[in-house]
């Protein structure tokens, strides 16, 4: 049996947006994944309200942590570390999670790891399909991000190949759902309506797919505008809007571009597999078309189950467990939230003695000694 050094037990906290996620992971094994969502509180506004999200995190934090520990059947004292999303995300929401993680880590005398939200979305696939290949090609698609990333080491080396230059895919889904009066969030409802529609009914544009366009960047603003104008023209003419066909045609335009560019990146970089993560990775058509195109290109596709694609604490715990397993430096107690933390920083390590001449001992676990404030 592997010892605790080989299979670190880590609790992860995720509060980058509107879901309070707490996960417990032992190595690459998921023990608990507790989520408290505030999506219903945002629905009447048609989008996430940062202040509402922050307050919801405050209310849900302790009960969700307790629920995760109970589900995992472990004691907080048994943890080998506490990981938390330090960024990117909503500043206020991130601060709630970072503050909670600091409190628990200090009280327990455990190392603290501030990790990157995007890198966590990649690392969560280890809980589904085992250790990540190195390098890993990842397509991350969510409400705030549409990115192609190449990671040689998920704990220290993540290189961006391309990203959205305007609306992310998830934002486009939300906006088109709003135009169609389908509610919020838009991703699941567009997916549901699209299953009964014709994806070839309307020829919506594919952004940044011309021969002179950036190979790996994305743009969905033009598509969003084209769909909205098409709908407005129908309504102005007094004609019915075929909601299912619009949903299917719009969705096809999005996933066509995403999968086409992802497969191209794999071929160009000589990577024989593709990992897809982020909330939009739960989309049924994206998963199906990616599988079809990857098989045709001889590329192995890795996509976590839908629950692990959306924001969750398990993905943060998974990356934290990798940090412990690879002996990465823990974060300092002055760790802060960074709403624009670059993906090139998978985690926020502590300062070295050369960077902080006032520090006598940067191992904050040792600084606590025998003191343990958690009861």
C-alpha positions in Angstrom: 0.0 0.0 0.0 1.3 3.4 -0.9 2.2 5.6 2.0 0.9 9.1 2.6 3.8 10.7 0.8 2.9 8.8 -2.4 -0.9 9.4 -1.9 -1.3 12.8 -0.4 -4.7 13.6 1.2 -5.7 17.2 0.2 -8.7 19.3 0.6 -9.5 21.8 -2.2 -11.6 25.0 -2.1 -13.0 26.6 -5.2 -14.8 30.0 -5.1 -13.8 31.7 -8.4 -17.4 32.4 -9.5 -20.8 31.4 -8.3 -20.2 27.9 -6.9 -18.7 27.0 -3.5 -16.8 23.8 -4.2 -15.0 21.7 -1.7 -13.3 18.5 -2.7 -11.2 15.9 -0.9 -8.7 13.8 -3.0 -6.2 11.1 -2.0 -3.6 11.1 -4.8 -5.6 10.7 -7.9 -8.6 9.2 -6.1 -11.7 11.4 -5.5 -13.1 10.9 -2.0 -15.6 13.8 -1.9 -16.9 16.5 -4.1 -19.3 18.9 -2.3 -20.8 21.9 -4.1 -23.1 24.7 -3.0 -24.3 26.6 -6.0 -25.7 30.2 -6.0 -26.8 30.0 -9.6 -30.5 30.4 -8.7 -29.8 33.7 -6.9 -28.2 35.1 -10.1 -30.8 33.8 -12.6 -33.2 36.7 -12.2 -30.3 39.1 -13.1 -29.4 37.1 -16.3 -25.8 36.6 -15.2 -23.5 36.3 -12.2 -23.5 39.3 -9.7 -20.1 39.4 -8.0 -21.5 40.7 -4.6 -24.2 38.1 -4.5 -21.6 35.4 -5.3 -19.3 36.6 -2.5 -22.0 36.6 0.1 -23.2 33.2 -0.9 -19.7 31.8 -0.5 -19.5 33.2 3.0 -22.7 31.5 4.0 -21.8 28.2 2.3 -18.1 27.8 3.2 -18.1 26.1 6.6 -21.1 23.8 5.9 -19.7 22.7 2.6 -16.3 21.9 4.1 -17.9 19.9 6.8 -20.0 18.0 4.3 -17.0 17.2 2.2 -15.0 15.9 5.1 -17.9 13.8 6.2 -18.5 12.4 2.7 -14.8 11.5 2.4 -14.9 10.0 5.9 -11.7 11.7 7.0 -10.7 14.0 9.8 -9.4 17.5 9.0 -6.3 16.6 11.1 -5.4 13.8 8.6 -5.0 16.2 5.7 -1.6 16.7 4.1 -2.5 20.1 2.7 -5.1 22.7 1.9 -5.4 23.9 -1.7 -7.4 26.9 -2.9 -8.1 28.7 -6.1 -6.1 31.9 -6.0 -7.1 33.1 -9.4 -8.3 33.9 -12.0 -11.9 34.7 -11.1 -14.0 37.3 -9.4 -11.9 39.1 -6.9 -14.4 39.2 -4.0 -15.4 35.6 -4.5 -11.7 34.5 -4.6 -11.0 36.3 -1.4 -13.6 34.4 0.5 -12.0 31.1 -0.5 -8.4 32.2 0.1 -9.3 33.6 3.5 -11.1 30.3 4.5 -8.2 28.2 3.2 -5.7 30.3 5.2 -7.8 29.9 8.4 -8.1 26.1 8.1 -4.5 25.6 7.1 -3.2 27.8 10.0 -5.5 26.2 12.5 -4.6 22.7 11.4 -0.9 23.3 10.9 -1.0 22.2 7.3 0.7 23.6 4.2 -1.3 26.0 2.0 -1.3 25.9 -1.8 -2.8 28.7 -3.8 -3.4 27.2 -7.3 -4.6 28.3 -10.7 -8.2 27.8 -11.7 -7.4 26.9 -15.3 -4.6 24.5 -14.4 -7.0 22.9 -11.9 -9.5 22.3 -14.8 -6.8 20.3 -16.6 -5.6 18.4 -13.5 -9.2 17.2 -12.6 -9.0 14.7 -15.5 -6.6 12.6 -13.4 -9.5 11.7 -11.1 -11.3 10.3 -14.2 -8.6 8.8 -16.4 -5.4 8.6 -14.3 -2.2 10.5 -14.5 -1.9 13.1 -17.2 0.4 12.4 -20.2 3.3 14.9 -20.4 2.9 17.0 -22.4 -0.9 17.4 -22.2 -2.9 19.4 -24.8 -5.9 20.9 -23.2 -8.9 22.8 -24.6 -10.5 24.8 -21.8 -14.0 26.2 -22.5 -16.1 28.0 -19.9 -18.0 31.1 -19.2 -14.9 33.1 -18.8 -12.3 31.2 -20.8 -11.7 29.6 -24.2 -8.1 28.5 -24.3 -5.7 26.0 -25.9 -3.0 25.1 -23.5 0.1 22.9 -23.7 1.3 21.6 -20.3 4.6 19.8 -19.9 4.1 19.7 -16.1 0.8 20.7 -14.7 2.4 22.0 -11.5 5.0 24.2 -13.1 4.8 24.4 -16.9 1.6 25.5 -18.7 2.0 27.3 -22.0 -0.9 29.1 -23.7 -1.2 28.5 -27.4 -4.4 30.5 -28.0 -7.3 32.1 -26.3 -10.5 34.0 -26.9 -10.0 37.6 -28.1 -13.5 38.6 -27.0 -16.4 36.6 -25.7 -15.6 33.1 -24.3 -17.8 30.2 -25.5 -19.8 30.1 -22.3 -20.5 33.8 -22.4 -21.9 33.4 -26.0 -24.1 30.5 -24.8 -25.5 32.7 -22.0 -26.1 35.7 -24.3 -27.9 33.7 -27.0 -30.0 32.0 -24.4 -31.0 35.4 -23.2 -32.0 36.6 -26.7 -34.1 33.4 -27.1 -35.7 34.0 -23.7 -34.5 30.6 -22.5 -33.1 31.8 -19.1 -29.8 31.5 -17.3 -27.4 29.7 -17.4 -27.5 29.3 -21.2 -25.2 26.3 -21.8 -27.5 23.5 -20.5 -30.7 24.9 -22.0 -29.1 25.6 -25.4 -27.8 22.0 -25.4 -31.2 20.7 -24.5 -33.1 22.6 -27.3 -30.3 21.9 -29.8 -30.9 18.1 -29.6 -34.3 18.6 -31.2 -33.0 21.1 -33.9 -31.2 21.0 -37.2 -27.6 22.1 -36.8 -27.4 22.8 -40.6 -30.6 24.9 -40.7 -28.8 28.3 -40.5 -25.4 29.1 -41.8 -23.9 31.1 -38.9 -20.3 32.3 -39.2 -17.2 30.6 -37.9 -14.9 33.2 -36.3 -11.2 33.4 -36.9 -11.1 30.4 -39.3 -9.7 32.2 -42.4 -6.2 31.4 -43.8 -4.7 34.5 -42.3 -6.4 34.4 -38.9 -4.5 33.3 -35.8 -4.4 29.5 -35.8 -5.4 28.9 -32.2 -7.3 32.0 -31.1 -11.0 32.2 -30.7 -13.7 34.8 -31.3 -17.4 34.3 -30.6 -18.5 38.0 -30.5 -19.2 38.1 -34.3 -21.2 34.8 -34.1 -23.2 36.1 -31.1 -24.1 39.3 -33.1 -25.0 37.4 -36.2 -27.3 35.1 -34.3 -29.0 38.0 -32.4 -29.5 39.9 -35.7 -31.0 36.9 -37.4 -33.5 36.5 -34.5 -34.3 40.2 -34.5 -34.9 40.2 -38.3 -37.4 37.3 -37.9 -39.2 39.0 -35.1 -39.4 42.3 -37.0 -40.9 40.5 -40.0 -43.5 39.0 -37.7 -42.2 35.5 -38.3 -41.8 32.8 -35.7 -38.3 32.1 -34.5 -37.4 28.4 -34.8 -35.8 28.2 -31.4 -34.5 24.6 -31.7 -32.9 25.2 -35.1 -31.3 28.4 -34.0 -29.9 26.7 -30.9 -28.6 23.8 -32.9 -27.1 25.9 -35.6 -25.5 28.3 -33.1 -24.1 25.5 -31.0 -22.7 23.8 -34.1 -20.8 26.9 -35.1 -19.2 27.1 -31.6 -18.2 23.5 -31.3 -17.0 23.3 -34.9 -14.5 26.0 -34.3 -13.4 24.7 -30.9 -12.8 21.1 -32.1 -11.2 22.1 -35.4 -8.6 24.3 -33.7 -7.9 21.8 -30.9 -7.3 19.0 -33.3 -5.0 21.2 -35.4 -3.0 22.2 -32.3 -2.5 18.5 -31.5 -1.2 17.8 -35.0 1.0 20.8 -35.1 2.6 20.1 -31.7 2.8 16.3 -32.2 0.6 15.5 -29.3 -1.5 12.3 -29.7 -4.2 13.1 -27.2 -6.5 16.0 -26.2 -8.1 16.8 -22.9 -11.2 19.0 -22.8 -12.3 20.8 -19.6 -14.3 23.7 -18.3 -18.1 24.1 -17.9 -18.8 24.0 -21.7 -17.0 20.6 -21.9 -20.3 19.2 -20.4 -22.0 20.1 -23.7 -23.1 16.9 -25.5 -22.5 18.1 -29.0 -18.9 19.3 -28.2 -18.1 15.9 -26.7 -19.6 14.0 -29.6 -17.9 16.1 -32.3 -14.6 16.1 -30.5 -14.7 12.3 -30.3 -15.5 12.0 -34.0 -12.7 14.3 -35.1 -10.1 12.9 -32.6 -10.8 9.4 -33.8 -10.4 10.5 -37.4 -7.1 12.1 -36.6 -5.8 9.3 -34.4 -5.9 11.4 -31.2 -7.0 10.0 -27.9 -9.7 12.2 -26.3 -10.0 12.7 -22.5 -13.0 14.4 -21.1 -14.1 14.2 -17.5 -17.7 13.4 -16.6 -19.9 16.5 -16.7 -19.9 17.1 -13.0 -16.1 17.4 -13.0 -16.1 19.8 -15.9 -18.0 22.6 -14.1 -16.3 24.5 -11.3 -15.7 22.2 -8.3 -13.4 21.7 -5.3 -12.2 18.3 -6.5 -10.2 19.9 -9.3 -8.4 22.2 -6.9 -7.7 19.3 -4.5 -6.4 17.3 -7.5 -3.9 20.0 -8.4 -3.0 20.4 -4.7 -2.3 16.7 -4.4 0.1 17.0 -7.3 1.8 19.9 -5.6 2.3 17.8 -2.5 3.4 14.7 -4.4 6.0 16.6 -6.4 7.2 18.5 -3.4 6.3 22.0 -4.7 6.8 24.9 -2.4 3.8 25.8 -0.2 2.3 29.3 -0.5 3.1 32.0 2.1 0.6 33.3 4.6 0.4 36.5 2.7 -1.2 34.7 -0.3 -3.8 36.9 -1.9 -6.4 36.5 -4.6 -5.4 37.4 -8.1 -8.3 37.9 -10.4 -6.1 37.9 -13.4 -3.6 35.2 -12.4 -1.9 34.0 -15.6 -2.2 30.3 -16.6 1.6 30.3 -16.8 1.5 30.3 -13.0 -0.1 27.0 -12.0 0.4 27.8 -8.4 1.6 30.7 -6.2 4.6 29.4 -4.3 6.1 30.9 -1.2 9.1 33.3 -1.4 12.6 32.0 -1.3 15.0 33.3 1.5 16.7 35.4 -1.2 13.3 37.1 -1.9 12.5 37.7 1.8 15.5 38.5 3.9 13.2 38.9 7.0 12.0 35.4 6.9 13.7 33.0 9.3 11.8 29.9 8.3 9.5 29.7 5.3 8.1 26.3 6.1 4.9 27.6 7.8 4.0 24.1 9.0 7.2 24.1 11.1 6.5 27.7 12.2 3.4 26.5 13.9 5.2 23.8 15.7 2.9 21.9 18.1 0.3 24.6 18.1 -2.9 23.5 16.5 -5.9 25.8 16.8 -8.4 23.5 15.2 -10.8 21.8 17.6 
